[in-house]
Amino acid sequence: MSALFCSMSGEAPAEPVVSRKTGHVFEKRLITKFIQDSGNCPVTGEPLTEDDLVEIKANAAVKVRPVGGTGVPGMLTMFQDEWDAVIKECFELRKQLLQTRGELSHTLYQHDAACRVIARVVKERDESRQALKDASAAGKFAAALPVPQVQQPAAAAPAAQAMDTENDEGFSEAMKVKMTERSTVLSKNRKKREMAKTLATEEEVGAFSEKSSHTAHLANAILCVALHPTDPNITVTGGADSKVVIFDRAEGKAVKKLSAHGKKITRVAFHPTQPMCISASADKTVRCWDTASGKNTMTFKDHTGEVTGVSVHATGDYIVTASADKTWALYDLTNGKRRAVVADPGVTGGYSAATFHPDGLILGTGTQDSMVRVWDVKTQQNVVTFTGHPGGAVNSLNFSENGYYLVTTGADGCKTWDLRKVAKQGAQAVPVKHLCAGEEAHDAVFDFSGVYVAVAGAGGGIKAFHTKTWSQVLSLGDAHSSAVTGLAFGPDAKMLVSVSKDRNLKSFA
């Protein structure tokens, strides 16, 4: 007679029972417990009750031993098989543990984000209720609708009072929808994007040396630079001579010299898709230029102080400008209209820099009194304010393309901030890394991958760091004979362009 084995444990049963429905043999105590828990057959899944079980008469004095376990070699094989089964089960359990941990982490992140959204919505709801209550009491509901931050405060920002906000086009719902849709697409594509295999290695960046040097502005210092989005040989620079120069490094000559500003150029930028560049100047104006013809296509003259920042929105339809008059403004490039001017009473120093986040839904600004502010573009609300560089102005600020980090420069060096931590820390935000501490830095930029960050020093040197380890991978102590004022990485971080007060435009590779 062949031995009986339990269909659940695989062992010889002490009290064997057989199912009338399926014919499977089980250990009585195991199948009874299983039926009480599930009410089904563990093998076939069919409904099963204790009444369907029939006891099998067996000799209880003789415990059937598997044939393979009757000798030492067989027992060793059996023990090895059991050990392998245990190891396999442990592996599967570890896999499930890691998966569960990942799901828990994702859930906690979503919960944290939801809490922040809820807190903001509750705050806006309370403010709206209070505004409605005040307006109803005064009998002037219609007059209470505008948001104070988008208009000029009467006492807090007197420098901005000369700006005529009545002509603002305003933020339409269509604008907000367009910005949100663009942000969603960019965010989704960013998650799918893999690191480029052609990205320069640390050794390649560390071996950078000067490849070209051109005197782009003959008379005065070069104060800013931007690299063309598709042709890395084309740059646009702005100088203290009030000129904007479009320079072709491959040909070694200026292809366009744009003259219309009355004072030094503070910032320049290329449009990402159109043949256009934008310049900001100390003459209080912002100008848009056709890069093919060199014509000045649009001019914005709304600021009452030096314009210190300009940035193009991710949609390509809007630009933001920031000024020493303590206001920032949004312009529509499709019609040349001003959409809004923002004068927050909490801003005590004029703006020294401004740039859009890569997704376009938040704006970063730096001020002359060392403060860094992050704004919600759609509501024009200041969501976070913290001290960037105590005792001096924020010289520049730039976001990493992945959207997680912000780098700022000032008299005390270069600081990198994790926006996820800044959102929680608020005014007590601390940088994740302080680079070039004690050395004044004029500019700092990430490459497109976010793996490298380059810092422009006031002493004429350039340094580059790896953002994973924060190790220094490049040091060009004598890159320029005077302060380096602007930097730009080329594609795949295989090239670095710099400008300086020594009037030179240089490339390193």
C-alpha positions in Angstrom: 0.0 0.0 0.0 1.4 3.4 -0.9 1.9 6.0 1.8 -0.5 8.8 2.4 0.6 12.4 2.2 -1.3 15.6 3.3 -2.1 17.8 0.3 -1.3 20.9 2.3 1.9 20.0 4.3 3.3 17.3 2.1 3.9 15.2 5.2 2.4 11.9 6.3 -0.7 12.8 8.3 -1.1 11.6 11.9 -5.0 11.9 11.5 -5.7 11.5 7.8 -9.0 12.6 6.4 -10.2 12.5 2.8 -12.5 15.0 1.0 -15.7 13.4 -0.4 -15.8 16.1 -3.1 -12.2 16.3 -4.3 -10.6 13.1 -3.1 -7.6 14.9 -1.6 -6.0 13.7 1.6 -5.4 16.1 4.5 -4.1 16.3 8.0 -7.3 16.7 10.0 -6.1 19.6 12.2 -4.8 21.6 9.2 -7.9 21.2 7.0 -10.3 21.8 9.8 -8.6 25.2 10.6 -8.5 26.1 7.0 -12.2 25.4 6.5 -13.1 27.5 9.5 -11.1 30.4 8.0 -12.1 30.2 4.4 -14.8 27.6 3.8 -13.0 26.3 0.7 -10.8 23.4 -0.4 -7.2 24.7 -0.3 -6.3 22.8 -3.5 -9.3 23.3 -5.8 -11.0 26.3 -4.2 -14.4 24.5 -4.1 -16.7 25.1 -1.2 -15.9 22.6 1.6 -17.3 21.8 5.1 -16.2 19.5 7.9 -19.1 17.2 7.0 -17.4 16.6 3.7 -14.4 15.0 5.4 -14.1 11.3 6.0 -11.6 9.8 8.4 -9.2 7.2 7.2 -8.3 4.3 9.4 -4.5 4.1 9.6 -2.0 2.6 12.0 -1.1 5.4 14.4 1.8 3.5 15.8 3.7 3.5 12.6 4.6 7.0 11.2 5.2 6.7 7.5 8.6 8.0 6.6 9.3 9.2 3.1 11.3 6.7 1.1 14.1 9.2 0.6 14.5 9.7 4.3 15.3 6.1 5.2 19.1 6.6 4.8 21.7 9.3 5.6 22.2 10.4 2.0 18.4 10.6 1.5 18.0 12.6 4.7 20.8 15.0 3.7 19.0 15.6 0.3 15.7 16.1 2.1 17.3 18.6 4.5 18.9 20.4 1.5 15.6 20.7 -0.3 14.0 22.1 2.8 16.8 24.6 3.2 16.5 25.7 -0.4 12.7 26.1 0.1 13.3 28.3 3.2 15.9 30.5 1.4 13.5 30.9 -1.5 10.7 31.9 0.8 13.0 34.4 2.6 13.9 35.9 -0.7 10.3 36.3 -1.7 9.5 37.9 1.7 12.4 40.4 1.3 11.1 41.3 -2.1 7.6 41.9 -0.7 9.1 43.9 2.1 11.0 46.2 -0.3 7.9 46.6 -2.4 5.8 47.4 0.6 8.4 50.0 1.8 8.3 51.7 -1.6 4.5 51.8 -1.6 4.5 53.2 2.0 7.1 55.9 1.1 5.0 56.9 -2.0 1.9 57.0 0.1 3.5 59.2 2.8 4.8 61.6 0.1 1.3 61.9 -1.4 -0.1 62.4 2.1 2.4 65.2 2.8 1.6 66.9 -0.5 -2.1 66.6 0.2 -1.7 68.1 3.6 0.1 71.1 2.1 -2.6 71.6 -0.5 -5.3 71.3 2.1 -3.6 73.8 4.3 -3.3 76.3 1.5 -6.9 75.8 0.4 -8.1 76.2 4.0 -6.1 79.4 4.3 -7.5 80.8 1.0 -11.0 79.8 2.1 -10.6 81.7 5.5 -9.2 84.7 3.7 -12.0 84.7 1.2 -14.6 84.4 4.0 -13.0 87.3 5.8 -12.9 89.4 2.7 -16.6 88.6 2.0 -17.5 89.5 5.5 -15.7 92.8 5.4 -17.1 93.7 2.0 -20.7 92.8 3.0 -20.4 95.0 6.1 -19.2 97.9 4.1 -21.8 97.4 1.3 -18.9 97.3 -1.3 -18.6 93.7 -2.4 -17.4 94.4 -5.9 -14.6 96.6 -4.6 -13.3 93.9 -2.4 -12.6 91.3 -5.1 -9.1 92.2 -6.3 -6.2 90.4 -4.6 -4.0 93.0 -2.8 -0.7 91.4 -3.7 -1.3 91.8 -7.5 -1.9 95.5 -7.1 0.4 98.1 -5.6 0.3 98.6 -1.8 -0.2 102.3 -0.9 2.5 102.4 1.8 4.7 99.4 1.5 6.0 99.8 -2.0 6.0 103.6 -2.9 8.5 103.0 -5.7 6.0 100.9 -7.6 3.1 103.4 -7.4 4.1 105.0 -10.7 3.1 101.7 -12.4 -0.3 101.8 -14.0 -1.9 98.5 -12.9 -5.3 99.5 -14.3 -4.0 98.4 -17.8 -3.1 94.9 -16.6 -4.7 92.2 -18.7 -4.8 89.9 -15.6 -4.4 86.2 -15.2 -7.2 84.5 -17.2 -8.4 81.0 -16.6 -7.1 80.1 -20.0 -3.6 81.1 -19.0 -3.8 79.1 -15.8 -5.0 76.0 -17.7 -2.2 76.4 -20.3 0.4 76.7 -17.6 -0.9 73.7 -15.7 -1.1 71.5 -18.8 2.4 72.5 -19.8 3.7 71.7 -16.3 2.0 68.3 -16.3 3.5 67.3 -19.7 7.0 68.4 -18.6 6.8 66.6 -15.3 5.6 63.4 -16.9 8.3 63.5 -19.6 11.0 64.2 -17.0 10.0 61.1 -15.0 10.4 58.9 -18.2 13.7 60.5 -19.3 16.9 58.5 -18.7 20.3 59.9 -18.1 22.0 60.6 -21.4 24.7 58.1 -22.2 26.7 60.9 -23.9 26.8 62.9 -20.7 30.4 64.1 -19.9 32.1 62.1 -17.2 33.8 63.6 -14.1 37.2 63.0 -15.8 36.1 64.8 -18.9 34.8 67.8 -17.1 37.9 67.8 -14.9 40.0 68.0 -18.0 38.3 71.1 -19.4 40.7 73.7 -20.8 40.3 76.9 -22.8 39.2 76.3 -26.4 38.3 79.8 -27.5 38.4 83.4 -26.3 36.8 86.4 -28.0 36.4 90.1 -27.1 32.7 90.3 -27.7 32.3 93.8 -26.2 35.2 96.0 -27.2 34.8 98.8 -24.7 33.3 97.5 -21.5 32.7 94.6 -19.2 30.4 91.7 -20.2 27.8 91.2 -17.5 25.6 88.3 -18.6 25.4 85.5 -21.2 22.9 83.0 -22.5 23.4 80.0 -24.8 21.3 79.3 -27.9 18.8 76.4 -27.2 19.7 74.5 -30.3 23.1 75.8 -31.6 25.8 75.9 -28.8 28.0 78.0 -31.0 25.6 80.9 -30.7 25.6 83.1 -27.6 24.0 86.3 -26.6 25.8 88.6 -24.2 25.0 91.9 -22.5 27.5 94.5 -21.5 28.2 97.6 -19.5 28.3 99.4 -22.8 24.5 99.0 -23.1 24.8 96.7 -26.1 23.4 93.2 -26.7 25.7 91.1 -28.9 24.8 87.9 -30.7 28.1 86.0 -31.2 28.9 83.0 -33.4 31.9 81.3 -31.7 32.4 79.0 -34.7 33.0 82.0 -37.0 34.7 84.0 -34.2 32.6 87.1 -34.9 29.5 89.0 -33.8 26.6 88.4 -36.1 24.4 91.0 -34.5 25.0 94.0 -32.3 21.8 95.3 -30.9 21.7 98.9 -29.6 18.7 100.5 -28.1 19.2 100.5 -24.3 20.5 103.5 -22.6 22.4 101.8 -19.7 24.1 98.6 -18.9 22.5 95.2 -19.7 21.8 93.2 -16.6 20.2 90.0 -18.0 19.8 88.3 -21.4 17.8 85.2 -22.5 17.0 83.3 -25.7 13.5 82.2 -26.5 13.4 78.4 -26.5 11.6 78.0 -29.8 11.4 81.3 -31.6 14.1 83.5 -33.2 14.0 85.9 -30.3 16.2 87.1 -27.5 15.2 89.2 -24.5 17.4 91.8 -22.7 16.9 93.6 -19.3 18.7 96.9 -18.6 19.4 99.4 -15.9 17.6 101.9 -18.0 14.3 100.4 -16.6 13.3 98.7 -19.8 13.0 95.2 -21.2 13.4 94.6 -24.9 12.6 91.7 -27.3 14.7 91.3 -30.4 14.4 89.4 -33.6 17.6 87.4 -33.8 17.4 87.1 -37.6 16.9 90.8 -38.5 18.2 92.4 -35.3 15.0 94.5 -34.9 13.6 95.5 -31.6 10.1 93.9 -31.8 8.7 94.7 -28.3 9.7 97.1 -25.5 8.3 97.1 -21.9 8.8 100.3 -19.9 6.7 99.7 -16.9 9.3 99.4 -14.1 10.5 102.5 -12.3 13.8 101.1 -11.3 16.7 99.1 -12.8 15.4 95.8 -14.3 17.6 93.0 -12.8 15.9 89.8 -13.9 14.2 88.3 -16.9 13.1 84.7 -17.6 11.0 83.0 -20.3 8.1 80.8 -19.2 8.0 77.1 -20.1 5.1 77.7 -22.5 7.2 80.2 -24.4 4.2 82.7 -24.3 5.2 84.7 -21.3 8.2 86.4 -19.6 8.7 87.6 -16.1 10.8 90.6 -15.2 12.0 91.8 -11.8 13.2 95.2 -10.8 15.0 97.2 -8.1 11.6 99.0 -7.6 10.5 96.0 -5.5 8.1 94.6 -8.1 8.0 91.8 -10.6 5.8 91.7 -13.6 4.5 89.2 -16.1 4.2 90.0 -19.9 2.4 88.2 -22.7 4.7 87.7 -25.7 1.8 86.8 -28.0 0.2 90.3 -27.8 2.9 92.4 -26.0 0.5 93.1 -23.1 1.3 93.2 -19.4 -0.6 90.6 -17.5 0.2 91.6 -13.9 2.5 93.5 -11.7 3.2 92.2 -8.2 4.2 94.4 -5.4 4.2 92.5 -2.1 4.3 94.6 1.1 6.7 92.1 2.7 9.4 92.8 0.1 11.8 95.3 1.7 14.6 95.2 -0.7 14.6 95.6 -4.5 14.9 92.5 -6.6 18.3 91.5 -7.8 17.4 88.3 -9.7 14.4 86.2 -10.9 13.8 83.0 -12.8 11.0 80.6 -13.6 11.0 77.0 -12.3 11.4 74.6 -15.2 7.7 73.5 -14.9 6.6 77.2 -14.9 4.2 77.1 -12.0 6.6 78.7 -9.4 8.9 81.7 -9.6 12.2 82.2 -7.7 13.4 85.7 -6.8 16.3 87.1 -5.0 16.6 90.6 -3.4 19.3 93.1 -2.6 18.7 92.5 1.1 19.7 88.8 0.9 16.2 87.2 0.8 15.1 84.4 -1.5 11.4 84.1 -2.2 9.4 81.4 -4.0 6.1 82.4 -5.6 3.0 80.6 -6.9 2.8 82.0 -10.4 -1.0 81.4 -11.0 -2.0 83.1 -7.7 1.0 85.5 -7.4 1.3 84.5 -3.8 4.6 84.3 -1.9 4.7 80.7 -0.6 8.2 80.6 1.0 10.7 83.2 2.1 14.1 82.5 3.6 17.5 84.2 4.0 19.8 83.3 1.2 23.1 85.2 1.7 23.2 87.3 4.9 24.6 90.7 4.6 24.4 91.1 0.8 22.4 90.8 -2.3 21.4 87.5 -4.0 23.5 87.8 -7.2 21.8 85.0 -9.1 19.5 82.1 -8.7 18.8 79.1 -11.0 16.8 75.9 -10.8 18.0 72.5 -11.8 16.1 71.0 -14.8 14.7 68.2 -12.7 13.0 70.9 -10.6 14.2 69.7 -7.2 17.1 72.1 -6.5 17.8 75.8 -6.5 21.3 77.3 -6.5 22.0 80.9 -5.4 25.1 83.1 -5.3 26.2 86.0 -3.1 29.1 87.6 -1.3 29.5 84.5 0.9 29.7 82.0 -2.0 27.3 79.6 -3.6 24.4 77.7 -1.9 22.3 74.8 -3.1 18.8 74.3 -1.7 16.5 71.3 -1.8 13.0 72.7 -2.6 11.4 69.7 -0.9 13.1 70.6 2.4 12.7 74.3 1.9 8.9 73.8 1.7 8.9 72.2 5.1 11.6 74.4 6.8 10.2 77.7 5.6 12.0 80.8 7.0 14.5 78.4 8.8 15.6 76.8 5.5 19.2 75.7 5.4 21.2 74.8 2.2 22.1 71.2 1.5 25.6 72.4 0.4 27.5 75.7 0.8 30.1 75.8 -2.0 33.0 78.2 -2.3 32.3 79.4 1.2 33.9 82.8 1.9 34.4 83.6 -1.8 32.1 85.9 -3.6 30.3 84.2 -6.5 28.5 86.1 -9.3 26.7 83.2 -11.0 26.0 79.5 -10.7 24.3 77.2 -13.2 23.3 73.5 -13.5 23.9 71.5 -16.6 20.7 70.1 -18.2 21.1 66.7 -16.4 21.5 68.4 -13.0 24.7 66.3 -12.4 27.1 69.2 -12.5 26.9 72.8 -11.1 29.4 75.4 -12.1 30.2 78.5 -10.1 31.6 81.9 -11.4 34.0 83.5 -8.9 34.6 87.2 -8.3 38.3 86.5 -8.6 38.2 85.3 -12.2 38.1 81.6 -11.4 35.5 78.9 -12.3 34.8 75.8 -10.3 32.5 72.8 -11.1 31.0 70.2 -8.7 29.3 66.9 -8.9 25.9 67.2 -7.3 25.7 63.6 -6.1 28.9 63.7 -4.0 29.5 67.4 -4.0 33.1 66.7 -4.9 35.0 69.4 -6.9 35.6 68.1 -10.4 37.0 71.3 -12.1 39.0 74.3 -11.0 40.0 77.0 -13.4 41.7 79.5 -11.1 42.8 81.8 -13.9 40.0 81.4 -16.4 39.6 85.2 -16.6 41.7 88.1 -15.5 38.7 89.8 -13.8 35.4 88.7 -12.2 33.4 86.0 -14.0 29.9 87.4 -14.4 28.1 84.6 -16.3 28.2 80.9 -17.1 26.3 78.5 -19.4 26.7 74.7 -19.9 26.6 73.2 -23.4 24.8 70.0 -24.3 25.7 66.9 -22.2 28.0 69.1 -20.1 30.7 68.8 -22.7 31.3 72.5 -22.9 31.2 75.5 -20.6 30.8 79.1 -21.7 31.8 82.1 -19.5 31.9 85.9 -19.7 33.8 88.3 -17.5 34.5 91.9 -16.7 37.7 91.5 -18.7 35.4 91.8 -21.8 36.1 88.2 -23.0 33.7 85.5 -24.0 35.4 82.1 -23.5 34.6 78.4 -24.0 36.1 75.5 -22.2 35.9 71.8 -23.2 
